[in-house]
Amino acid sequence: MRQTFFVILLLISAFVGFTGYCYALVDWVQDIKTGIYEKNYLEAVEATSAIGLYTYLAIRFVKRNVTL
């Protein structure tokens, strides 16, 4: 029973994290299209770096731990 709880908690956490990543990615694309990053370079660097770093780490994790 305890292991089932942790699996469910892990799945919920993964879903929440993926949803947050998708939201950040959509927000980043919308900000580029509206031209917000032309006015605020620091925000552009922060958002682009965070999304790029997270994507790199996710791809690295999948390559090491997922075998098809």
Secondary structure in CASP SS format (residue, H / E / C, confidence):
PFRMAT SS
TARGET T0000
AUTHOR 0000-0000-0000
METHOD secondary structure of the structure
MODEL  1
M C 1.00
R H 1.00
Q H 1.00
T H 1.00
F H 1.00
F H 1.00
V H 1.00
I H 1.00
L H 1.00
L H 1.00
L H 1.00
I H 1.00
S H 1.00
A H 1.00
F H 1.00
V H 1.00
G H 1.00
F H 1.00
T H 1.00
G H 1.00
Y H 1.00
C H 1.00
Y H 1.00
A H 1.00
L H 1.00
V H 1.00
D H 1.00
W H 1.00
V H 1.00
Q H 1.00
D H 1.00
I H 1.00
K H 1.00
T H 1.00
G C 1.00
I H 1.00
Y H 1.00
E H 1.00
K H 1.00
N C 1.00
Y H 1.00
L H 1.00
E H 1.00
A H 1.00
V H 1.00
E H 1.00
A H 1.00
T H 1.00
S H 1.00
A H 1.00
I H 1.00
G H 1.00
L H 1.00
Y H 1.00
T H 1.00
Y H 1.00
L H 1.00
A H 1.00
I H 1.00
R H 1.00
F H 1.00
V H 1.00
K H 1.00
R H 1.00
N H 1.00
V C 1.00
T C 1.00
L C 1.00
END
